[in-house]
Amino acid sequence: MPDEELLFDVADLFKAFSDTTRIKILFALMGRDLPVNEIAEAVGCSQSAVSHQLRTLKQARLVRAERAGKNVIYALSDDHVYTMLAQGMTHVCE
């Protein structure tokens, strides 16, 4: 059995996937890196709501941010995030 702290971290990771707005944000970022305003447009939410959800996704290390002038550009952290989303879709569609 894995260590209790590790189990807690895995549970927190899956909690980050428990909100449909966060899932929409992750799917929007699967196509390309985007600034907050474009993410908000893609998911149909306000920029402040998206920023709030992005904070949670950053804490879970699912997205990363990079400053580009006045904008902050968000991207999926790594290929593992893409794989988890793809596997999740495969699982629920079977």
N, CA, C and O atoms as a Tinker XYZ file with bonds, in Angstrom:
   376  protein
     1  N      0.855000   -1.179000    0.000000    73     2
     2  CA     0.000000    0.000000    0.000000    64     1     3
     3  C      0.900000    1.240000    0.000000    63     2     4     5
     4  O      1.851000    1.322000    0.776000    81     3
     5  N      0.589000    2.211000   -0.883000    73     3     6
     6  CA     1.388000    3.450000   -0.893000    64     5     7
     7  C      1.272000    4.212000    0.425000    63     6     8     9
     8  O      0.329000    4.030000    1.196000    81     7
     9  N      2.243000    5.052000    0.650000    73     7    10
    10  CA     2.295000    5.909000    1.826000    64     9    11
    11  C      1.035000    6.791000    1.900000    63    10    12    13
    12  O      0.508000    7.208000    0.868000    81    11
    13  N      0.564000    7.068000    3.106000    73    11    14
    14  CA    -0.665000    7.847000    3.322000    64    13    15
    15  C     -0.583000    9.236000    2.689000    63    14    16    17
    16  O     -1.562000    9.718000    2.119000    81    15
    17  N      0.573000    9.873000    2.787000    73    15    18
    18  CA     0.742000   11.209000    2.191000    64    17    19
    19  C      0.629000   11.150000    0.669000    63    18    20    21
    20  O      0.036000   12.035000    0.053000    81    19
    21  N      1.192000   10.122000    0.074000    73    19    22
    22  CA     1.094000    9.938000   -1.368000    64    21    23
    23  C     -0.362000    9.711000   -1.779000    63    22    24    25
    24  O     -0.815000   10.264000   -2.781000    81    23
    25  N     -1.083000    8.916000   -1.023000    73    23    26
    26  CA    -2.508000    8.687000   -1.303000    64    25    27
    27  C     -3.300000    9.985000   -1.210000    63    26    28    29
    28  O     -4.200000   10.226000   -2.015000    81    27
    29  N     -2.971000   10.812000   -0.240000    73    27    30
    30  CA    -3.625000   12.112000   -0.091000    64    29    31
    31  C     -3.365000   12.982000   -1.319000    63    30    32    33
    32  O     -4.280000   13.634000   -1.821000    81    31
    33  N     -2.112000   12.995000   -1.810000    73    31    34
    34  CA    -1.755000   13.785000   -2.993000    64    33    35
    35  C     -2.497000   13.300000   -4.236000    63    34    36    37
    36  O     -2.945000   14.112000   -5.045000    81    35
    37  N     -2.628000   11.992000   -4.392000    73    35    38
    38  CA    -3.360000   11.438000   -5.541000    64    37    39
    39  C     -4.834000   11.822000   -5.457000    63    38    40    41
    40  O     -5.443000   12.178000   -6.466000    81    39
    41  N     -5.409000   11.751000   -4.257000    73    39    42
    42  CA    -6.810000   12.149000   -4.076000    64    41    43
    43  C     -6.999000   13.621000   -4.426000    63    42    44    45
    44  O     -7.992000   13.983000   -5.057000    81    43
    45  N     -6.049000   14.479000   -4.022000    73    43    46
    46  CA    -6.125000   15.902000   -4.370000    64    45    47
    47  C     -6.049000   16.115000   -5.881000    63    46    48    49
    48  O     -6.741000   16.971000   -6.431000    81    47
    49  N     -5.208000   15.332000   -6.539000    73    47    50
    50  CA    -5.102000   15.434000   -7.993000    64    49    51
    51  C     -6.451000   15.143000   -8.637000    63    50    52    53
    52  O     -6.895000   15.878000   -9.519000    81    51
    53  N     -7.094000   14.084000   -8.201000    73    51    54
    54  CA    -8.379000   13.726000   -8.797000    64    53    55
    55  C     -9.472000   14.725000   -8.432000    63    54    56    57
    56  O    -10.425000   14.889000   -9.193000    81    55
    57  N     -9.360000   15.388000   -7.302000    73    55    58
    58  CA   -10.314000   16.443000   -6.950000    64    57    59
    59  C    -10.268000   17.576000   -7.969000    63    58    60    61
    60  O    -11.291000   18.194000   -8.267000    81    59
    61  N     -9.079000   17.846000   -8.502000    73    59    62
    62  CA    -8.938000   18.910000   -9.498000    64    61    63
    63  C     -9.738000   18.600000  -10.761000    63    62    64    65
    64  O    -10.116000   19.513000  -11.495000    81    63
    65  N     -9.996000   17.324000  -11.016000    73    63    66
    66  CA   -10.779000   16.907000  -12.177000    64    65    67
    67  C    -12.281000   16.878000  -11.890000    63    66    68    69
    68  O    -13.067000   16.505000  -12.761000    81    67
    69  N    -12.686000   17.265000  -10.686000    73    67    70
    70  CA   -14.084000   17.098000  -10.273000    64    69    71
    71  C    -14.996000   18.259000  -10.635000    63    70    72    73
    72  O    -16.145000   18.288000  -10.193000    81    71
    73  N    -14.529000   19.202000  -11.413000    73    71    74
    74  CA   -15.327000   20.366000  -11.775000    64    73    75
    75  C    -15.379000   20.487000  -13.297000    63    74    76    77
    76  O    -14.342000   20.461000  -13.960000    81    75
    77  N    -16.584000   20.619000  -13.849000    73    75    78
    78  CA   -16.711000   20.651000  -15.313000    64    77    79
    79  C    -16.035000   21.875000  -15.928000    63    78    80    81
    80  O    -15.534000   21.789000  -17.049000    81    79
    81  N    -16.006000   22.997000  -15.235000    73    79    82
    82  CA   -15.309000   24.166000  -15.776000    64    81    83
    83  C    -13.819000   23.893000  -15.896000    63    82    84    85
    84  O    -13.198000   24.254000  -16.895000    81    83
    85  N    -13.243000   23.257000  -14.882000    73    83    86
    86  CA   -11.822000   22.923000  -14.964000    64    85    87
    87  C    -11.549000   21.935000  -16.092000    63    86    88    89
    88  O    -10.536000   22.045000  -16.783000    81    87
    89  N    -12.445000   20.972000  -16.282000    73    87    90
    90  CA   -12.276000   20.017000  -17.388000    64    89    91
    91  C    -12.349000   20.746000  -18.728000    63    90    92    93
    92  O    -11.559000   20.471000  -19.631000    81    91
    93  N    -13.291000   21.669000  -18.855000    73    91    94
    94  CA   -13.388000   22.462000  -20.094000    64    93    95
    95  C    -12.105000   23.234000  -20.351000    63    94    96    97
    96  O    -11.629000   23.293000  -21.485000    81    95
    97  N    -11.545000   23.825000  -19.303000    73    95    98
    98  CA   -10.289000   24.565000  -19.445000    64    97    99
    99  C     -9.182000   23.640000  -19.928000    63    98   100   101
   100  O     -8.428000   23.994000  -20.834000    81    99
   101  N     -9.081000   22.469000  -19.337000    73    99   102
   102  CA    -8.045000   21.522000  -19.747000    64   101   103
   103  C     -8.232000   21.098000  -21.200000    63   102   104   105
   104  O     -7.258000   20.996000  -21.946000    81   103
   105  N     -9.469000   20.852000  -21.605000    73   103   106
   106  CA    -9.714000   20.487000  -23.003000    64   105   107
   107  C     -9.377000   21.638000  -23.942000    63   106   108   109
   108  O     -8.847000   21.411000  -25.030000    81   107
   109  N     -9.676000   22.872000  -23.536000    73   107   110
   110  CA    -9.316000   24.036000  -24.361000    64   109   111
   111  C     -7.801000   24.111000  -24.537000    63   110   112   113
   112  O     -7.310000   24.483000  -25.603000    81   111
   113  N     -7.072000   23.758000  -23.493000    73   111   114
   114  CA    -5.611000   23.823000  -23.553000    64   113   115
   115  C     -4.987000   22.621000  -24.246000    63   114   116   117
   116  O     -3.786000   22.623000  -24.514000    81   115
   117  N     -5.774000   21.603000  -24.540000    73   115   118
   118  CA    -5.239000   20.457000  -25.282000    64   117   119
   119  C     -4.870000   20.865000  -26.699000    63   118   120   121
   120  O     -3.933000   20.320000  -27.282000    81   119
   121  N     -5.606000   21.823000  -27.252000    73   119   122
   122  CA    -5.355000   22.241000  -28.626000    64   121   123
   123  C     -4.162000   23.157000  -28.767000    63   122   124   125
   124  O     -3.371000   23.025000  -29.700000    81   123
   125  N     -4.032000   24.109000  -27.816000    73   123   126
   126  CA    -2.920000   25.059000  -27.889000    64   125   127
   127  C     -2.848000   25.862000  -26.603000    63   126   128   129
   128  O     -3.781000   25.859000  -25.799000    81   127
   129  N     -1.743000   26.540000  -26.420000    73   127   130
   130  CA    -1.559000   27.410000  -25.263000    64   129   131
   131  C     -2.410000   28.661000  -25.462000    63   130   132   133
   132  O     -2.505000   29.183000  -26.573000    81   131
   133  N     -3.026000   29.140000  -24.382000    73   131   134
   134  CA    -3.973000   30.253000  -24.496000    64   133   135
   135  C     -3.846000   31.230000  -23.334000    63   134   136   137
   136  O     -3.493000   30.844000  -22.220000    81   135
   137  N     -4.144000   32.527000  -23.610000    73   135   138
   138  CA    -4.263000   33.496000  -22.524000    64   137   139
   139  C     -5.637000   33.360000  -21.861000    63   138   140   141
   140  O     -6.537000   32.729000  -22.415000    81   139
   141  N     -5.792000   33.946000  -20.692000    73   139   142
   142  CA    -7.019000   33.808000  -19.915000    64   141   143
   143  C     -8.247000   34.239000  -20.704000    63   142   144   145
   144  O     -9.274000   33.562000  -20.658000    81   143
   145  N     -8.163000   35.354000  -21.429000    73   143   146
   146  CA    -9.347000   35.843000  -22.153000    64   145   147
   147  C     -9.815000   34.847000  -23.212000    63   146   148   149
   148  O    -11.019000   34.700000  -23.423000    81   147
   149  N     -8.898000   34.167000  -23.875000    73   147   150
   150  CA    -9.290000   33.176000  -24.883000    64   149   151
   151  C     -9.824000   31.900000  -24.236000    63   150   152   153
   152  O    -10.717000   31.251000  -24.781000    81   151
   153  N     -9.279000   31.544000  -23.078000    73   151   154
   154  CA    -9.812000   30.392000  -22.348000    64   153   155
   155  C    -11.245000   30.699000  -21.922000    63   154   156   157
   156  O    -12.137000   29.865000  -22.075000    81   155
   157  N    -11.459000   31.896000  -21.390000    73   155   158
   158  CA   -12.797000   32.303000  -20.941000    64   157   159
   159  C    -13.796000   32.240000  -22.089000    63   158   160   161
   160  O    -14.920000   31.771000  -21.912000    81   159
   161  N    -13.391000   32.706000  -23.257000    73   159   162
   162  CA   -14.261000   32.664000  -24.437000    64   161   163
   163  C    -14.555000   31.215000  -24.841000    63   162   164   165
   164  O    -15.690000   30.878000  -25.178000    81   163
   165  N    -13.534000   30.368000  -24.806000    73   163   166
   166  CA   -13.698000   28.973000  -25.224000    64   165   167
   167  C    -14.621000   28.195000  -24.294000    63   166   168   169
   168  O    -15.378000   27.339000  -24.752000    81   167
   169  N    -14.569000   28.479000  -22.997000    73   167   170
   170  CA   -15.371000   27.708000  -22.039000    64   169   171
   171  C    -16.665000   28.411000  -21.655000    63   170   172   173
   172  O    -17.499000   27.827000  -20.962000    81   171
   173  N    -16.848000   29.658000  -22.094000    73   171   174
   174  CA   -18.092000   30.377000  -21.817000    64   173   175
   175  C    -18.227000   30.845000  -20.381000    63   174   176   177
   176  O    -19.318000   30.809000  -19.813000    81   175
   177  N    -17.117000   31.288000  -19.789000    73   175   178
   178  CA   -17.121000   31.799000  -18.415000    64   177   179
   179  C    -16.455000   33.165000  -18.382000    63   178   180   181
   180  O    -15.796000   33.570000  -19.339000    81   179
   181  N    -16.633000   33.866000  -17.276000    73   179   182
   182  CA   -15.958000   35.147000  -17.100000    64   181   183
   183  C    -14.463000   34.905000  -16.880000    63   182   184   185
   184  O    -14.044000   33.816000  -16.486000    81   183
   185  N    -13.675000   35.940000  -17.142000    73   183   186
   186  CA   -12.236000   35.817000  -16.935000    64   185   187
   187  C    -11.904000   35.583000  -15.470000    63   186   188   189
   188  O    -10.966000   34.851000  -15.154000    81   187
   189  N    -12.671000   36.204000  -14.567000    73   187   190
   190  CA   -12.381000   36.005000  -13.144000    64   189   191
   191  C    -12.682000   34.568000  -12.726000    63   190   192   193
   192  O    -11.943000   33.991000  -11.928000    81   191
   193  N    -13.759000   33.983000  -13.256000    73   191   194
   194  CA   -14.082000   32.584000  -12.941000    64   193   195
   195  C    -12.994000   31.656000  -13.476000    63   194   196   197
   196  O    -12.595000   30.705000  -12.804000    81   195
   197  N    -12.525000   31.935000  -14.676000    73   195   198
   198  CA   -11.462000   31.124000  -15.271000    64   197   199
   199  C    -10.177000   31.268000  -14.466000    63   198   200   201
   200  O     -9.495000   30.277000  -14.208000    81   199
   201  N     -9.844000   32.483000  -14.071000    73   199   202
   202  CA    -8.641000   32.703000  -13.270000    64   201   203
   203  C     -8.697000   31.923000  -11.962000    63   202   204   205
   204  O     -7.700000   31.347000  -11.525000    81   203
   205  N     -9.860000   31.914000  -11.352000    73   203   206
   206  CA   -10.049000   31.168000  -10.102000    64   205   207
   207  C     -9.794000   29.674000  -10.332000    63   206   208   209
   208  O     -9.111000   29.031000   -9.535000    81   207
   209  N    -10.335000   29.131000  -11.408000    73   207   210
   210  CA   -10.152000   27.709000  -11.705000    64   209   211
   211  C     -8.715000   27.403000  -12.120000    63   210   212   213
   212  O     -8.188000   26.338000  -11.800000    81   211
   213  N     -8.088000   28.328000  -12.826000    73   211   214
   214  CA    -6.692000   28.125000  -13.224000    64   213   215
   215  C     -5.779000   28.047000  -12.004000    63   214   216   217
   216  O     -4.796000   27.305000  -12.007000    81   215
   217  N     -6.097000   28.801000  -10.976000    73   215   218
   218  CA    -5.308000   28.741000   -9.740000    64   217   219
   219  C     -5.333000   27.318000   -9.162000    63   218   220   221
   220  O     -4.305000   26.784000   -8.746000    81   219
   221  N     -6.531000   26.719000   -9.146000    73   219   222
   222  CA    -6.663000   25.348000   -8.657000    64   221   223
   223  C     -5.882000   24.380000   -9.536000    63   222   224   225
   224  O     -5.210000   23.480000   -9.032000    81   223
   225  N     -5.970000   24.564000  -10.845000    73   223   226
   226  CA    -5.258000   23.687000  -11.778000    64   225   227
   227  C     -3.739000   23.849000  -11.654000    63   226   228   229
   228  O     -2.998000   22.875000  -11.785000    81   227
   229  N     -3.280000   25.075000  -11.404000    73   227   230
   230  CA    -1.846000   25.292000  -11.188000    64   229   231
   231  C     -1.381000   24.622000   -9.906000    63   230   232   233
   232  O     -0.314000   24.009000   -9.878000    81   231
   233  N     -2.170000   24.733000   -8.844000    73   231   234
   234  CA    -1.801000   24.102000   -7.573000    64   233   235
   235  C     -1.707000   22.588000   -7.713000    63   234   236   237
   236  O     -0.892000   21.943000   -7.052000    81   235
   237  N     -2.554000   22.022000   -8.585000    73   235   238
   238  CA    -2.525000   20.582000   -8.835000    64   237   239
   239  C     -1.457000   20.210000   -9.865000    63   238   240   241
   240  O     -1.302000   19.038000  -10.208000    81   239
   241  N     -0.729000   21.200000  -10.352000    73   239   242
   242  CA     0.324000   21.021000  -11.359000    64   241   243
   243  C     -0.201000   20.417000  -12.658000    63   242   244   245
   244  O      0.482000   19.637000  -13.321000    81   243
   245  N     -1.428000   20.794000  -13.005000    73   243   246
   246  CA    -2.022000   20.338000  -14.264000    64   245   247
   247  C     -1.811000   21.347000  -15.383000    63   246   248   249
   248  O     -1.806000   20.978000  -16.558000    81   247
   249  N     -1.637000   22.613000  -15.032000    73   247   250
   250  CA    -1.327000   23.652000  -16.017000    64   249   251
   251  C     -0.110000   24.434000  -15.541000    63   250   252   253
   252  O      0.226000   24.457000  -14.357000    81   251
   253  N      0.531000   25.070000  -16.507000    73   251   254
   254  CA     1.652000   25.956000  -16.196000    64   253   255
   255  C      1.378000   27.306000  -16.858000    63   254   256   257
   256  O      0.634000   27.396000  -17.834000    81   255
   257  N      1.978000   28.327000  -16.319000    73   255   258
   258  CA     1.764000   29.682000  -16.824000    64   257   259
   259  C      3.098000   30.304000  -17.212000    63   258   260   261
   260  O      4.125000   30.067000  -16.577000    81   259
   261  N      3.055000   31.107000  -18.272000    73   259   262
   262  CA     4.252000   31.803000  -18.735000    64   261   263
   263  C      3.845000   33.203000  -19.162000    63   262   264   265
   264  O      2.904000   33.374000  -19.936000    81   263
   265  N      4.550000   34.194000  -18.660000    73   263   266
   266  CA     4.233000   35.578000  -19.006000    64   265   267
   267  C      4.741000   35.900000  -20.401000    63   266   268   269
   268  O      5.872000   35.575000  -20.763000    81   267
   269  N      3.864000   36.557000  -21.188000    73   267   270
   270  CA     4.222000   37.012000  -22.531000    64   269   271
   271  C      3.759000   38.463000  -22.651000    63   270   272   273
   272  O      2.637000   38.735000  -23.078000    81   271
   273  N      4.630000   39.379000  -22.273000    73   271   274
   274  CA     4.231000   40.788000  -22.247000    64   273   275
   275  C      3.236000   41.017000  -21.132000    63   274   276   277
   276  O      3.501000   40.698000  -19.973000    81   275
   277  N      2.074000   41.578000  -21.491000    73   275   278
   278  CA     1.025000   41.822000  -20.494000    64   277   279
   279  C      0.172000   40.589000  -20.240000    63   278   280   281
   280  O     -0.556000   40.535000  -19.249000    81   279
   281  N      0.253000   39.607000  -21.113000    73   279   282
   282  CA    -0.568000   38.398000  -20.996000    64   281   283
   283  C      0.158000   37.286000  -20.251000    63   282   284   285
   284  O      1.387000   37.218000  -20.233000    81   283
   285  N     -0.635000   36.424000  -19.641000    73   283   286
   286  CA    -0.119000   35.180000  -19.082000    64   285   287
   287  C     -0.700000   34.070000  -19.948000    63   286   288   289
   288  O     -1.916000   33.957000  -20.100000    81   287
   289  N      0.172000   33.268000  -20.502000    73   287   290
   290  CA    -0.230000   32.188000  -21.396000    64   289   291
   291  C     -0.214000   30.883000  -20.601000    63   290   292   293
   292  O      0.764000   30.562000  -19.926000    81   291
   293  N     -1.316000   30.142000  -20.694000    73   291   294
   294  CA    -1.457000   28.883000  -19.969000    64   293   295
   295  C     -1.333000   27.718000  -20.920000    63   294   296   297
   296  O     -1.718000   27.798000  -22.086000    81   295
   297  N     -0.783000   26.623000  -20.395000    73   295   298
   298  CA    -0.603000   25.394000  -21.166000    64   297   299
   299  C     -0.750000   24.208000  -20.223000    63   298   300   301
   300  O     -0.595000   24.347000  -19.010000    81   299
   301  N     -1.050000   23.042000  -20.786000    73   299   302
   302  CA    -1.029000   21.823000  -19.986000    64   301   303
   303  C      0.394000   21.621000  -19.481000    63   302   304   305
   304  O      1.357000   21.888000  -20.200000    81   303
   305  N      0.522000   21.158000  -18.268000    73   303   306
   306  CA     1.851000   21.001000  -17.661000    64   305   307
   307  C      2.737000   20.023000  -18.414000    63   306   308   309
   308  O      3.925000   20.279000  -18.612000    81   307
   309  N      2.160000   18.902000  -18.835000    73   307   310
   310  CA     2.948000   17.891000  -19.530000    64   309   311
   311  C      2.018000   16.912000  -20.227000    63   310   312   313
   312  O      0.795000   17.044000  -20.162000    81   311
   313  N      2.604000   15.937000  -20.889000    73   311   314
   314  CA     1.822000   14.952000  -21.639000    64   313   315
   315  C      0.955000   14.071000  -20.739000    63   314   316   317
   316  O     -0.030000   13.498000  -21.205000    81   315
   317  N      1.309000   13.957000  -19.458000    73   315   318
   318  CA     0.504000   13.146000  -18.547000    64   317   319
   319  C     -0.913000   13.702000  -18.427000    63   318   320   321
   320  O     -1.874000   12.939000  -18.333000    81   319
   321  N     -1.044000   15.012000  -18.430000    73   319   322
   322  CA    -2.371000   15.635000  -18.305000    64   321   323
   323  C     -3.208000   15.276000  -19.526000    63   322   324   325
   324  O     -4.375000   14.907000  -19.400000    81   323
   325  N     -2.609000   15.384000  -20.700000    73   323   326
   326  CA    -3.292000   15.016000  -21.939000    64   325   327
   327  C     -3.731000   13.557000  -21.874000    63   326   328   329
   328  O     -4.862000   13.227000  -22.231000    81   327
   329  N     -2.834000   12.685000  -21.417000    73   327   330
   330  CA    -3.135000   11.251000  -21.333000    64   329   331
   331  C     -4.276000   10.984000  -20.360000    63   330   332   333
   332  O     -5.160000   10.179000  -20.651000    81   331
   333  N     -4.268000   11.657000  -19.195000    73   331   334
   334  CA    -5.337000   11.450000  -18.215000    64   333   335
   335  C     -6.698000   11.863000  -18.791000    63   334   336   337
   336  O     -7.696000   11.170000  -18.596000    81   335
   337  N     -6.728000   12.996000  -19.500000    73   335   338
   338  CA    -7.985000   13.443000  -20.111000    64   337   339
   339  C     -8.451000   12.469000  -21.186000    63   338   340   341
   340  O     -9.627000   12.108000  -21.241000    81   339
   341  N     -7.527000   12.049000  -22.036000    73   339   342
   342  CA    -7.875000   11.114000  -23.105000    64   341   343
   343  C     -8.359000    9.787000  -22.532000    63   342   344   345
   344  O     -9.343000    9.225000  -23.012000    81   343
   345  N     -7.679000    9.287000  -21.517000    73   343   346
   346  CA    -8.077000    8.031000  -20.893000    64   345   347
   347  C     -9.428000    8.174000  -20.204000    63   346   348   349
   348  O    -10.250000    7.258000  -20.253000    81   347
   349  N     -9.661000    9.301000  -19.570000    73   347   350
   350  CA   -10.958000    9.555000  -18.929000    64   349   351
   351  C    -12.083000    9.531000  -19.944000    63   350   352   353
   352  O    -13.131000    8.935000  -19.693000    81   351
   353  N    -11.885000   10.167000  -21.081000    73   351   354
   354  CA   -12.896000   10.176000  -22.142000    64   353   355
   355  C    -13.114000    8.768000  -22.674000    63   354   356   357
   356  O    -14.256000    8.362000  -22.890000    81   355
   357  N    -12.054000    8.026000  -22.884000    73   355   358
   358  CA   -12.178000    6.642000  -23.355000    64   357   359
   359  C    -12.972000    5.819000  -22.358000    63   358   360   361
   360  O    -13.851000    5.050000  -22.746000    81   359
   361  N    -12.672000    5.974000  -21.087000    73   359   362
   362  CA   -13.332000    5.206000  -20.046000    64   361   363
   363  C    -14.842000    5.482000  -20.004000    63   362   364   365
   364  O    -15.641000    4.548000  -19.942000    81   363
   365  N    -15.227000    6.752000  -20.036000    73   363   366
   366  CA   -16.660000    7.064000  -19.922000    64   365   367
   367  C    -17.425000    6.791000  -21.217000    63   366   368   369
   368  O    -18.645000    6.631000  -21.190000    81   367
   369  N    -16.724000    6.735000  -22.346000    73   367   370
   370  CA   -17.393000    6.485000  -23.621000    64   369   371
   371  C    -17.538000    5.007000  -23.950000    63   370   372   373
   372  O    -18.226000    4.662000  -24.911000    81   371
   373  N    -16.914000    4.132000  -23.185000    73   371   374
   374  CA   -17.016000    2.693000  -23.464000    64   373   375
   375  C    -18.337000    2.135000  -22.995000    63   374   376
   376  O    -18.592000    0.941000  -23.150000    81   375
